[in-house]
Amino acid sequence: MNLGTFVLLFNPWSSGDDVFMSDSTERKEYLLEEFGIVFVGNINRISKLGWNYGQFQEDILNICLTILDRSLSYRKDPVTDVSRRHDPKYVGRVLSAMVNSNDDNGVILGNWSGNYTGGSSPSSWNGSVEILKKWKDSGFKPVKYGQCWVFASVLTTVLRCLGIPTRMISNFNSAHDADRNLSVDVYYDTSGNPLNMGGDSIWNFHVWNESWFTRSDLGPSYNGWQILDATPQERSAGIFQCGPASLKAIKEGDVDLDFDSPFVFAEVNADRITWTYDIQTREAKPISSETKSIGQFTSTKAIGSYARVDVTNDYKYSEGSQKEREVFQKARAKLGRVHGFGATTERRPKIDQKPEISGKFKVDGSLEIGKSVSLILVLRNLTSVAKTVKANMTAWTIVYTGKPIHEVWKDSLSVTLASEEEKEFPVKITYAEYQQHLTTDNMIRVTALCQVEGGIEVAVERNITLDNPDLVMQVLGDVKVNEAVNVEVIFTNPIDQEVTDCVLLAEGSDLLRGKLKIELPSLKPRQSSKVPFEIIPTKSGTKQLLVNFSCDKFPDVKAFETIHVVN
């Protein structure tokens, strides 16, 4: 007689388990919470997205077990694979490979092109349940498309479902160090256009995971949070997987320890070198080098609230401190033994002179889609003699990985700055100029490459994120189990053009069955649309309702609301 299937999960309540977490409030947040938020944006403007993890929803456990059974490890040697599933290190590493589709027809196909035809834009997703069910229902074809926060959110769902406490980490100015030398090279042409050269890049933000377990392979001092990353960036042992890397090992520069510590260390602590590249002569010239901009505002959600907790100091010692530089040199020495350079080798190219001017872009007014972008370029002469400066300025739409998509504006100026003089120059980029080329990331990079007569060039850059219009959501009344309650969502068209193809999507675990889709009429300039729908909660407790409004001019305008459901 078959009484059913017995599934043994990891157990953070048990002190004998590798994932034991003694604090009950931490267990509730990092294991039992079915929704959360993701921090995105850039260092000047950090914003948050809601996400429905839904790890306890119907059929999700079966799908998570299927992910393990479809892994390369299981396909190669099922007996050995199953015998190792008691080990969270092993399970986490297998899942970091399987959540992306690169080697194994895993769950999600990544796409950073800015063009998402043939699938759903990464920013359109609100939760993991729909993605995991879509993967299963399609006969395990990769779901199109994902980017880092989607990979990390789905990995959170799967790990929590299997009993491993897990949280989301967002790192701003995150380095992708492709050649493992702990420095990231950024190139501009002589006109100030960003160049896609070399494998290195600096992402406006990058999202990965931390899971909580012991490291019997490394010793007890490396227990605790372990970094896992399902976003396919670099191969590890031949396939796209990353981690688990011990958070303590990253802070201490122990980059010789398993798994993928050098890559994670560089994400938060690489040095940045800026070059100009002459396309005619093919000559690259270093113009600046600095140690502090990579890895800022490393963030996670607070326990029990939507506040941002800064965990940068868990990843590295204070920037500019002697200890931080000592750890950097230690990491470099350990890597040098593998990659053939020494810690004492000058890691940065020689830059002969100090810059004679400084520059920055200031924002002048609001940054909203549909309006002109107004900035001020501030140039300052740092010397006691007059300097003539020529600045080539460009603006490009980018995706959040820093990849340039399309030039939308350019200009140049020539100015003489008196001794220690500062001057301001207004910059205006109209909606008509950027509208056609903005991706769903809503990001523009503005650059001024400043040539100083008889001196070295100075690159001034600023990444800006444009705000979507507000989406207002109201829950009208008390929310009780098995009773319908009305919800109202209001969107106002802020631009002087009609918007078409309007669609509202809504989802929330235990509030709606699957995803609700409502098609809406076009909206004239300044016109508002009031969209009513109802939810019928099936369980009590704290829930999250997420809505996503899209139209031809504004893809993926989001809002979320926390709802307390009573019996």
C-alpha positions in Angstrom: 0.0 0.0 0.0 1.4 3.4 -1.0 0.9 6.0 1.8 2.5 8.8 -0.2 6.0 10.2 -0.8 8.4 11.1 2.0 10.7 14.0 1.3 13.5 14.9 3.8 14.4 18.6 3.7 17.2 20.6 5.4 16.1 21.6 8.9 17.4 25.0 10.3 15.5 24.3 13.6 17.8 21.3 14.3 21.1 22.0 15.9 22.6 18.9 14.3 21.9 20.2 10.7 24.4 22.0 8.6 21.9 24.8 8.0 21.0 25.3 11.7 20.0 28.9 12.4 19.5 29.6 16.1 17.6 32.9 15.9 13.8 32.4 15.3 13.3 35.8 13.8 16.1 35.1 11.2 14.5 31.7 10.4 11.2 33.3 9.8 12.7 35.9 7.5 15.2 33.8 5.6 13.2 30.5 5.3 9.5 31.1 5.9 8.9 34.4 4.2 7.1 33.9 0.9 7.7 37.5 -0.4 10.3 40.2 -0.2 12.0 43.1 -2.0 15.0 43.5 -4.2 17.2 46.6 -4.2 18.0 47.9 -7.7 19.0 51.2 -9.4 22.4 52.9 -9.1 24.5 54.5 -6.3 22.7 57.8 -6.6 19.3 56.3 -6.5 18.5 52.9 -4.9 15.0 51.7 -5.4 13.1 48.6 -4.5 11.0 46.0 -6.4 8.6 43.6 -4.7 9.0 39.9 -5.4 6.7 36.9 -4.7 9.0 33.9 -3.8 6.0 31.6 -3.2 8.2 28.7 -2.0 5.2 26.9 -0.3 2.8 27.2 -3.2 1.3 24.2 -4.8 3.7 22.0 -6.8 6.7 24.2 -6.1 8.5 21.6 -4.0 8.0 19.0 -6.8 9.5 21.4 -9.3 12.5 22.2 -7.0 13.2 18.4 -6.7 12.9 18.1 -10.5 15.5 20.8 -10.9 17.9 18.6 -8.9 17.0 15.6 -11.0 17.6 17.4 -14.3 21.1 18.7 -13.3 24.2 17.6 -15.1 25.5 16.0 -11.9 22.4 13.8 -11.6 22.5 12.9 -15.4 26.1 11.9 -15.2 25.9 9.8 -11.9 22.5 9.6 -10.2 23.7 7.5 -7.3 26.6 9.8 -6.3 24.4 12.9 -6.9 21.6 11.7 -4.6 24.2 10.5 -1.9 25.5 14.1 -1.8 22.2 15.9 -1.4 22.6 16.0 2.4 25.3 18.7 1.9 24.1 22.3 1.4 27.4 23.2 -0.3 26.8 20.7 -3.0 23.0 21.4 -3.4 23.7 25.2 -3.5 26.3 24.8 -6.2 24.2 22.5 -8.3 21.3 24.9 -8.1 23.4 27.9 -9.0 24.1 26.1 -12.3 20.5 24.9 -12.8 18.7 28.2 -12.3 20.4 29.5 -15.4 20.0 27.6 -18.7 23.5 27.9 -20.1 24.8 24.4 -19.8 21.9 22.2 -18.8 18.5 23.5 -20.1 18.0 25.0 -16.7 15.2 27.3 -15.6 15.9 30.8 -17.1 17.6 32.1 -20.2 19.5 35.3 -19.6 19.3 38.2 -22.0 21.1 41.6 -21.6 20.7 42.9 -25.1 17.9 45.4 -24.4 15.8 43.5 -27.0 13.5 40.9 -25.5 11.3 39.8 -28.4 10.4 36.1 -28.3 10.0 36.2 -24.6 9.1 38.3 -21.6 11.3 41.3 -20.6 13.3 40.5 -17.4 11.7 43.5 -15.7 8.1 42.1 -16.4 8.3 39.3 -13.8 6.9 39.8 -10.3 7.6 36.4 -8.8 9.2 33.0 -9.0 6.1 30.8 -9.1 5.0 31.7 -12.6 8.6 31.2 -13.9 9.0 27.8 -12.2 5.6 26.6 -13.4 6.3 27.8 -16.9 9.5 25.9 -17.0 7.8 22.7 -16.0 4.7 23.2 -18.2 6.8 23.8 -21.3 8.5 20.4 -20.9 11.5 22.0 -19.2 12.4 24.6 -21.9 14.3 27.6 -20.5 12.0 30.5 -19.6 12.7 33.7 -21.6 14.2 36.0 -20.2 16.0 36.7 -17.0 18.6 39.1 -15.5 20.5 39.0 -12.2 17.6 39.8 -9.8 15.4 37.2 -11.6 18.1 34.5 -11.2 18.7 35.4 -7.6 15.0 35.6 -6.7 14.3 32.2 -8.2 17.3 30.7 -6.5 15.9 32.2 -3.2 12.6 30.4 -3.8 14.3 27.0 -4.5 16.7 27.1 -1.6 14.1 28.2 0.9 11.8 25.6 -0.4 14.4 22.9 0.3 15.0 24.2 3.8 18.2 26.3 3.3 18.0 29.9 4.9 18.7 32.3 2.1 18.6 36.1 1.5 19.1 38.5 -1.5 22.1 40.7 -1.7 22.4 43.8 -4.1 25.8 45.2 -4.8 26.1 48.6 -6.4 29.0 49.5 -8.8 29.6 45.7 -9.0 32.7 44.6 -10.9 32.7 41.8 -13.5 36.4 41.0 -13.5 36.8 38.7 -16.5 40.6 38.2 -16.3 41.1 37.7 -12.6 43.6 40.4 -11.9 41.3 42.3 -9.4 41.2 45.4 -11.6 38.5 46.4 -14.1 39.3 48.3 -17.2 36.8 50.9 -18.6 37.4 52.4 -22.1 36.3 55.5 -23.9 37.1 56.7 -27.5 38.5 60.2 -28.0 35.0 61.6 -28.5 33.9 60.4 -25.1 31.8 57.4 -26.3 31.9 54.4 -24.1 33.5 51.4 -25.8 32.7 47.7 -25.3 36.3 46.5 -25.1 37.8 43.7 -23.1 35.7 41.4 -20.9 35.6 43.6 -17.8 32.5 45.6 -16.9 31.0 47.6 -14.0 27.3 46.8 -13.4 25.2 49.6 -11.9 24.0 46.9 -9.6 24.2 43.1 -9.3 22.1 40.8 -7.2 23.2 37.4 -5.8 22.3 35.2 -2.8 23.7 34.4 0.6 22.7 31.0 2.2 23.4 30.1 5.8 25.3 26.8 6.5 28.5 25.4 7.9 31.7 24.8 5.9 33.1 21.5 7.1 35.5 21.7 4.1 37.1 25.0 5.2 36.7 24.9 9.0 34.4 26.6 11.5 35.8 30.1 11.1 34.2 30.1 7.6 30.7 29.1 8.7 27.7 31.3 8.3 26.7 33.2 5.2 27.9 31.7 1.9 27.6 33.5 -1.4 25.8 31.8 -4.3 25.2 33.4 -7.7 23.0 31.8 -10.4 23.6 34.6 -13.0 25.8 33.2 -15.8 28.9 35.4 -15.9 32.0 33.3 -15.9 32.5 29.5 -16.0 33.6 27.6 -12.8 34.9 24.1 -13.3 33.7 24.4 -16.9 30.1 25.4 -16.3 28.2 28.6 -15.4 27.9 28.3 -11.6 29.2 30.4 -8.8 29.8 29.6 -5.1 29.4 28.8 -2.4 32.1 31.3 -1.4 32.4 32.0 2.3 31.5 35.6 3.2 34.3 35.6 5.9 36.8 34.4 3.3 35.9 37.3 1.0 36.4 39.9 3.8 39.7 38.4 4.7 41.0 38.1 1.1 41.2 34.3 1.3 40.7 34.0 -2.4 42.4 30.6 -2.6 39.4 28.9 -0.9 36.5 27.1 -2.6 34.4 28.2 -4.5 34.9 31.1 -6.9 36.2 33.5 -4.2 38.4 35.5 -6.6 35.3 36.4 -8.7 33.2 37.5 -5.7 36.1 39.4 -4.1 36.6 41.4 -7.3 32.8 42.2 -7.5 33.1 44.2 -4.3 36.7 45.3 -4.2 38.4 45.5 -7.6 40.3 48.6 -8.6 39.0 50.7 -11.5 41.2 51.9 -14.4 39.9 54.3 -17.0 41.4 54.3 -20.5 41.1 56.3 -23.7 41.4 54.3 -26.9 42.2 55.9 -30.2 40.4 53.8 -32.9 42.8 55.1 -35.7 46.1 54.3 -34.0 44.8 51.5 -31.8 46.6 53.1 -28.9 45.2 52.7 -25.3 46.2 55.3 -22.8 45.4 55.1 -19.0 43.9 58.3 -17.7 42.9 57.5 -14.1 43.0 54.8 -11.6 41.2 54.5 -8.3 40.4 52.0 -5.5 37.2 53.1 -3.9 34.3 53.1 -6.3 33.7 49.4 -6.8 31.3 47.7 -4.3 29.2 50.3 -2.7 25.9 50.2 -0.7 25.9 46.4 -0.6 22.4 45.8 0.6 19.9 43.3 1.9 16.3 43.5 3.2 15.9 44.1 7.0 14.4 41.4 9.1 10.6 42.1 9.4 10.5 45.3 7.4 11.3 46.8 3.9 14.2 48.8 5.2 17.6 48.6 3.5 20.4 47.1 5.6 23.9 48.0 4.4 26.2 45.0 4.6 29.2 46.5 2.8 31.3 46.1 5.9 30.6 42.3 6.0 32.3 42.1 2.5 35.4 44.3 3.1 37.1 46.6 5.6 36.4 50.3 5.3 37.5 51.7 1.9 40.7 53.6 2.2 41.7 52.0 5.4 45.1 50.3 5.8 43.4 47.0 6.6 41.4 47.1 3.4 44.6 47.6 1.3 46.4 44.9 3.2 43.6 42.4 2.4 43.6 43.5 -1.2 47.4 42.9 -1.4 47.0 39.5 0.3 44.3 38.5 -2.2 46.5 39.7 -5.1 49.4 37.7 -3.8 47.3 34.5 -3.6 45.9 35.0 -7.1 49.4 35.9 -8.5 50.7 32.5 -7.6 48.0 31.1 -9.9 47.8 33.8 -12.6 51.5 34.7 -12.8 51.7 38.2 -11.3 53.1 39.3 -7.9 51.5 41.4 -5.2 54.3 43.8 -5.5 53.9 44.2 -9.2 52.4 47.6 -10.0 48.7 46.6 -10.4 47.8 49.9 -11.9 49.5 51.4 -15.0 51.7 54.4 -14.4 49.8 57.7 -14.8 52.5 60.3 -14.9 50.7 63.4 -13.7 47.9 64.4 -11.4 44.8 65.8 -13.1 44.7 69.5 -13.3 40.9 69.8 -13.4 38.0 68.0 -11.7 34.5 67.5 -13.0 31.1 66.2 -12.0 27.6 66.1 -13.3 24.9 67.4 -11.0 21.2 66.6 -11.5 19.1 69.7 -12.0 15.4 68.9 -11.4 13.5 65.6 -11.5 14.5 62.6 -13.5 11.2 61.3 -15.0 10.5 59.4 -18.2 8.6 61.8 -20.5 10.5 64.8 -19.4 13.8 66.4 -20.4 16.9 65.3 -18.5 18.5 68.4 -17.0 22.1 68.2 -15.7 24.9 70.6 -14.9 28.5 69.8 -15.8 30.7 71.4 -13.1 34.4 71.9 -14.1 37.0 73.1 -11.6 40.6 74.2 -12.2 42.7 72.6 -9.5 45.8 74.6 -10.3 47.0 78.2 -9.8 47.4 78.9 -13.6 44.7 79.3 -16.2 43.8 76.1 -18.1 42.0 75.7 -21.4 39.7 72.7 -21.5 37.8 71.0 -24.4 35.1 68.6 -23.3 33.5 66.0 -25.6 30.1 65.1 -24.1 27.9 62.1 -25.0 24.8 60.4 -23.6 24.0 56.8 -24.2 21.1 54.6 -23.1 22.6 51.6 -21.3 21.4 48.4 -19.7 22.1 48.0 -16.0 25.3 46.0 -16.7 26.8 49.2 -18.1 26.6 48.0 -21.7 26.0 50.9 -24.0 22.9 50.5 -26.3 22.5 53.7 -28.3 23.9 57.2 -28.5 21.1 59.7 -27.8 22.9 63.1 -27.4 26.3 64.7 -28.0 27.8 68.1 -27.6 31.2 69.7 -27.0 32.5 72.8 -25.3 35.7 74.8 -25.0 36.4 76.9 -22.0 39.3 78.6 -20.2 39.2 78.3 -16.4 41.2 80.9 -14.4 43.2 79.9 -11.4 41.1 77.6 -9.2 38.0 78.8 -11.0 34.8 76.6 -11.1 32.3 76.9 -13.9 28.9 75.3 -14.6 27.5 74.3 -17.9 23.9 73.2 -18.4 23.1 69.9 -20.2 19.6 69.1 -21.6 18.6 65.8 -23.2 15.0 65.9 -24.4 12.5 63.1 -24.2 12.3 63.1 -28.0 16.1 62.3 -28.1 16.1 59.4 -25.7 12.5 58.0 -26.0 13.2 55.5 -28.8 16.3 54.0 -27.3 15.6 53.7 -23.6 15.5 50.1 -22.5 13.3 48.7 -19.7 16.2 49.6 -17.3 15.4 53.3 -17.8 19.1 54.1 -17.6 21.3 56.8 -19.4 25.0 57.3 -19.0 26.3 60.8 -19.5 30.1 61.3 -20.1 32.4 64.3 -20.6 35.9 63.5 -21.8 37.9 66.6 -20.9 41.1 67.3 -22.7 43.3 69.8 -20.8 45.8 71.7 -22.9 49.2 70.2 -22.0 47.8 67.9 -19.3 46.1 64.6 -18.9 42.5 63.8 -19.9 39.8 63.5 -17.3 36.7 61.4 -17.8 33.5 62.6 -16.0 30.6 60.2 -16.0 27.3 59.8 -14.3 24.7 57.0 -14.6 21.1 58.2 -14.2 18.0 56.1 -13.7 14.7 57.7 -14.9 11.6 57.2 -12.7 8.5 55.6 -14.1 5.2 57.4 -13.4 3.5 56.4 -10.1 1.2 53.5 -10.0 -1.3 53.9 -7.1 -2.8 50.8 -5.5 -5.5 50.7 -2.8 -7.1 47.7 -1.0 -10.6 48.8 -0.3 -11.7 47.2 3.0 -10.7 44.5 5.5 -9.1 41.4 4.2 -10.4 38.0 5.4 -9.9 34.4 4.4 -12.3 33.2 1.6 -14.0 36.7 1.3 -13.7 38.8 -1.8 -12.1 42.3 -1.3 -11.9 45.0 -3.9 -8.6 46.5 -5.1 -8.2 49.6 -7.2 -5.2 50.6 -9.3 -4.8 54.1 -10.8 -2.3 55.0 -13.6 -2.1 58.5 -15.1 -0.5 59.1 -18.5 2.1 61.9 -17.7 3.1 62.7 -21.3 1.7 64.7 -24.2 1.2 61.6 -26.4 -1.5 58.9 -26.3 -0.3 55.6 -24.8 -1.5 52.3 -26.2 -1.4 48.5 -25.6 -2.2 49.0 -21.9 -2.1 45.9 -19.7 -2.3 45.4 -15.9 -0.9 42.2 -14.4 -1.5 41.3 -10.7 -0.2 38.4 -8.6 0.2 37.4 -5.0 0.6 34.0 -3.3 -2.6 33.0 -1.4 -4.4 36.1 -2.8 -4.9 35.3 -6.4 -4.8 32.0 -8.3 -2.0 32.4 -10.8 -1.6 35.8 -12.6 -4.5 38.1 -13.3 -4.3 39.9 -16.7 -6.5 42.9 -17.5 -6.3 44.6 -21.0 -7.1 48.3 -20.9 -8.1 51.0 -23.5 -5.5 53.5 -24.7 -5.0 56.6 -22.5 -5.0 60.1 -23.9 -2.4 62.7 -22.6 -2.8 63.3 -18.8 -5.8 60.9 -18.7 -6.1 58.5 -15.8 -7.2 54.9 -15.8 -8.9 53.4 -12.7 -8.7 49.6 -12.8 -10.8 47.6 -10.2 -10.4 43.9 -9.5 -10.9 41.6 -6.6 -8.8 39.2 -4.6 -10.0 36.2 -2.5 -7.4 35.2 0.0 -7.1 31.5 0.8 -4.8 31.7 3.9 -4.4 34.1 6.8 -1.2 35.9 7.6 0.9 38.7 5.9 0.8 38.6 2.1 2.1 40.7 -0.7 0.1 41.9 -3.7 2.1 42.9 -6.8 0.9 44.8 -9.8 2.6 45.7 -13.1 1.2 48.2 -15.6 2.7 48.2 -19.2 2.0 50.2 -22.3 3.9 51.1 -25.4 5.7 54.1 -23.8 6.1 52.7 -20.2 6.9 49.0 -19.8 6.7 47.5 -16.4 5.5 50.2 -14.0 5.3 48.4 -10.7 3.7 48.7 -7.2 3.3 46.4 -4.3 1.2 46.3 -1.1 1.6 44.3 2.0 -1.8 42.8 3.1 -2.7 41.4 6.5 -5.2 38.6 6.0 -7.3 37.5 9.1 -9.5 34.4 9.6 
